[in-house]
Every structure is written in C-alpha cells, then in structure tokens.
Amino acid sequence: MIEFNFKYALKSAIGENGLSITEIRSLENDLVQARRNLNELRRNGDIGFYDEIGDSGMVTAVKETADRLFSKDFNTLYVFGMGGSSLGAIFLKEALDGIFRNSYNNGNISEKVKNGGVFHKKVNVIFSENIDPCYIHKSMQNIDIKKTLFCFVSKSADTIEVVSQFFIVKEMLENEVKNYKDNLLFITDKRSGFLRRYADESGISTLDIAKNVGGRYSVVTAGTLFPAYVMGLNIDKFLHGAISYRDNILNKGVFENNPVYSLAAIIYLYYKQKKRNIFIINAYSDYLREYSRWFRQLFAESLGKDLTSPTPVPAAGATDQHSQLQLYMQGPQDKLIGFFCLKNFCKDYIINPDGFKEYDYLKDKKLSELLLNELTGVELALAIGGRPSFRVTVDKIDEFTLGELSFMSMEMVPVLGMLLKINPFDQPGVEKGKKFAYLLMGRRDDSMPAELEELNRLNNIPDLMY
C-alpha cells in the first residue's frame, strides 16, 4: 500500500507559497484529457507498459530461461545495461536486499517455493551500468568467468556502450571457455539490431523486449525481470502489485481518492505558477535510495525537452540533512521536495540510554521513530519557511509494494508530460549526443551530416585549458 500526504504543499500549511485545493482541482479537465490521451496511445499499441505487466508468456520465458541457463555450473550473473536497462533492476536489488538477501536456498534450482515459483539458487548478481574500464577490470578479477552468465541488455540492440562491452567479454570468453556462447544471454529487440542479428546467427540465448516499451519504462520487461528473478524476487507478486495499482487508479475519477493525478497536478503547478524548477526526490530509507535514481531517469528523460520540466535531484535522508538541508532551508525558493519513506521496517532497535541522563528522552524509543521524526521535523521546518513538500509512504518493502510504487511512478510521469504538453515517450536530446559520440569514435555515414558539420566547426575553436 502507498499513502500520500500533500499537507505541506498547501497554502493553509505553508502560507502564500503554497497551493489551494481549488487551484489543484482546477486541472481536473486537463487531467481527464491526459488520461484519455494515454488510453488512446495504449489502444493504438504505441505504448506497452500498461499491458506488458500482464504478459504471462514473457514471465514464463524469463523463468524458463533462467532455470535452463542456471542448471549449469554458473554462480554469477553479470548484467551490462545503460540507463533503464540497468537502473530498474538495481533499484529492485537494493530494495530487496532489505528483506531476503540471506534467505537463499543453497540447493538445486529445481527446488521451488510452493506459492510462487521463486528462483532458488544462490547467485551473485553484479551490474555494469557505466563503461569505466577500471570498474570492469576489478569486477572481472573478482569472478570466475567460466562460471558466469554475461547478460547484455539493450532495447535497441545497438547501444554502443553495451555492444562495446560485449566485444570485450567475447574476447575474454574465447580465451577461457570452449563454448563461450553458452555463457551469453541477450535481452533485446525481437527483430532488429546488431545483438538480435548476432544472436540469431550464433545461437545465443535471447529474451525479448517489447518494441512499444521504452527503456526507462522497462522495469516491467524481461530486461529487469530476468536479473530480478535470478536475485530471488517473486516476479509474479511484483507484477501483480503493478497490475493492482494500474486497475485501481484507472477505474477511478482523477480526484476520486486517486493521488497519482493530484501529485502530477501539484508538481505541474509548482513548476508553472510558483517557478519551482528543482524537484528533490528524497528517499528516507536506504532501501529506496536506488528508487530515487531510477525515478530520476524516468522523470528527466521523459519530461526534459522543449525547454520545460523541473530538474529531478535525488537525495537520501537523514544523511542529506547533514549535506543538503541547509540549502533547502535557506537557499533559493526554487525547490519542491518529495519525501519517500517506509511505514514498517524489516528490523528495528530499541534505544537504551541507561546511565546517560541527558538522553533519557530516548529511552524505549525505536530507531525507526528517530528516522521518521527527523523527517517530520524537516517537513515542519520547511513549512515554517514557506517551502513546499509532500510525503509518499510505502507500507513495507516487498515485491507487491515495489510493483505498486513502480507503476505509480510510470503513470504519474506521462500524466505530468501531458500537462506540460510534451511527448513523454521520446528522447531526441539523447539521440543527438549519441551521434556526436559515433563521430568521435570514427563512424561516418550519411545519417549525421549536421552533426559532422557542427563537430568540424567546434574542433576548429581552440580549447581553453590551464
């Protein structure tokens, strides 16, 4: 279950810098139209994340592929992916470390939990989400590549960073493993792109990513679900959480106990009317830190175009109370802060200050109380200073609630995009940067004449270096 509290975004709590209920509800027609637009895109097959969560065939393929590949002597899964091809799985890995990192069965993978078909072999899962050669070198030193399944995730099948790392791993495997292709898995487009062609020609195992699900929405695709399943996550429960949340919000009016749309309206109004250009995603739980990074990408890549959108900035409470809070309290009045926290923790501690009289007020208090009261204290201090915030509370960390949280985020961002009158499903700015990278690496073809001209112009300007 996810709870929302928008009290400290309201004028009644923070004064003239806040919003009124009337202002929020004034967007009702726009929100209804936004939902209609998204429904039309869904019906036309242009966006697929609404229905990918119910694709039982995809789930079966993920489980069968994992069971088949890890029936071999593999003890490590090494995942290579950029952006949405890794951030979703890393988010789930970090979150679920909080509930069962040590609960694996060391037995045969045919042993299944009766009520969910959970993968039950202990596997070390690591990620390369950058192309830092030092990190890759060190990580390779810490594994036995003969016992490692190397998984390359690329929606397009042509991501230059992923393909380049594949060539490096391929060379390593050829020198160490007789049938190196048995150590490879590609998760990619079903029909086109280099990785797909090479897999089809070479007999490498593959899983498909639906063409109409963008990379930043791919937390519900095989690209995330395969490593999540291998980590021990019950992917059925995760997807059921997403489905439950989808059906719940789509079957209600936009303001009928339906806070996803209120959240989109609040962020929009603070950006447009109050000139709050920075959106802080503050995770008040270590197990939600990677959620803030995943949500940042979803938000920034979907909305940051046409000279619009707030800038999303991740933060971690209570850690950043001692690094960023001073700026939030007395810096520019340009921020809206979203606090994301837990209600129930997997473990807690009672504070016992016996013998230290000045700390008697802590006696018998829980450590979680201190964390959440620090959050409340920050909310109050911000409110007194006329600085808006809202709180999103996740009941507990499990697969179902993570599915809810994921779908909530994936619905809210496109709705906000519709309010901003931009396309939340493309990324033209990223494509421009890719073209310059191709040119700098030596690629030449007829698809980049404007970029080549600009590159030549800028290369003729001397560097200003010291």
Summary of the structure (lengths in Angstrom):
residues: 466
radius of gyration: 23.8
end to end distance: 54.9
largest distance: 77.0
contacts: 1479
relative contact order: 0.15
helix: 54%
strand: 14%
